């Protein structure tokens, strides 16, 4: 899911220790634009299918 102002899970490095809460301001508006072209990752899709079997 989408998290705004805080990241509790998906670390990109072992040096990254959540939660890294947003500090120093207020999120007044968040806009997520999903109107563009969808990315299609065939390799990821194959991995998902294989993992389900």
N, C-alpha and C positions, 0 to 999 in steps of 0.2 A: 503494500500500500504506500501511499504518499504521506510523508511526514514533513511538517513545516516547523522550522525553528528548533528541531531536536532530531538527533540520529541515534537510535538505540541499537541497531543491529549490524547492518552490512559494512563491516570495516574493510578498508582497502589495503591495510597493512597490519602486522602484529603490533606495530608501534601505536596504532590508533586505538584508543580506549574510550568507548562510549560511556556515558552520554556526553556529547559535546553540544550543550544547549546554547542557543543563540542568546547573546547578552549584549546589552548596550543599545537597545531600541525596542520598538514595537512593530510587529508585522501588522500593517493595516490592510494590506491587500496582497493576495497571491493569485496570479493568473497562470493557468496551465492550458497551453494551446495544443490541442491534439488534432488540429484540422489538417495538418500536413500529410505527406505520404507516409504510410506505415513501412517500417523496416522489416524485411523478411530475412531471417537468419536461418538458412537451410540446414547448416551444420547443427545449430542449437535445436532445431526442430527434430532432426534425426536422433540426437542424443536423448531428447525427451521421450520419443517413441520407444527407443531401445530400453530406456530405464523403466518404462511401464510394462514391458514384456516379462 
